[in-house]
Each structure stands twice: as C-alpha cells, then as structure tokens.
Amino acid sequence: MKRRPSSPRTGQKPKSEKRLIAARKNGSYGGQERAVRYDHVIRAEWASWGGQAVLAKYGREYFKELRKRRTHYFKYSESPVIRPNWRVLAAKRNGSRGGMRRAELYSPESLQDMARLGGISTRNRYGNEFYREIRRLRKYYLKNYVTQKTKQKWRHMVVDLYKAESNPYVRWAMRLYLQS
C-alpha cells in the first residue's frame, strides 16, 4: 500500500497520519480522554470484558493470589487514575517501622532532644524564612492557638494601656489579666 503524500496545495496531512498523531497525543493522558467521552456504564462493561478474558486464561486462583499479595488498599477518596508509587509506599512503611523501633529504644526525653536538634539544624540550613513559609501555607490552626511571641506583644500592649488608663474599674480588670 502506497503512502499518500500531503497535498501540495493545502498542506494538509492524510487522515491516517492525523489519527496517528492524535492517538499519540491522547495516549499520554492515560485514559482520561476516554473517561471524559464515555459513560461509566460503558467503561465498566469494557473493564468486565478484560476481567473475563483474564479469568478464562488464568482461572479463579489467579485473582485469589493477587489479593493475598496486595499490601496497599486504595481509599475511596483516592483518584483511580493516579496510581501510588510503590517505592514511596514501601519507604513510608519502612520509615514507620524505624520510627516505632526508635520509640521502643529511646526515652521520651531523648526523643524530644533529637527533635529539638533536628529543628535547630533545619533552621541553620534553611533559615527562619522556611518556617514562615510553612506557617503561611497552614490552613488549619488549633483552637485558642496563640504563639508565645503574640502573648508577649499582648502583655506589653495591656501594660501600656494600664499605664495610660485613668478609669479604676478598667485598671482593675487589666491588673487581673496581667496576674493570670
């Protein structure tokens, strides 16, 4: 079969070449294009055809063995399109084992000291701006969360107001606050 050259007048490519280019381009989306175009019922039917073919080829025991070897069960909130990286999962699992082992071997005081030293080295390496960026990104704060620095600012502000206030009742309330 001869390949048809592109038209000299219009500069258009033949349909088969357009399809090939589109398939390569859409293939990088990993099935997302198909998911957008087709209903979930049709996709489920296609998936069942694939499962039935594997069942006919390998038998029921194949699926039982696969389920036994599974170590990571997906959450309902996870996207079925984005698969987790198995290396990352193994590293997390091994890291939690290491953390449990360290917790068994060391006292709470030494663990706290290690955490403090880790924080100091992080501050020396990245600077205070690193922690400011983390706090800016934080979306949730604990109830009644106030930093030590903010408490000191409030205390200085109340002392200044106490010195300037002439009303004895207000001064009495401020003195109660300062004693707490």
Secondary structure as UniProt FT lines:
FT   TURN            8..10
FT   HELIX           15..27
FT   TURN            28..31
FT   HELIX           32..37
FT   HELIX           40..58
FT   HELIX           60..69
FT   TURN            76..77
FT   HELIX           86..105
FT   HELIX           108..126
FT   HELIX           128..137
FT   TURN            143..144
FT   HELIX           148..164
FT   HELIX           168..179
//
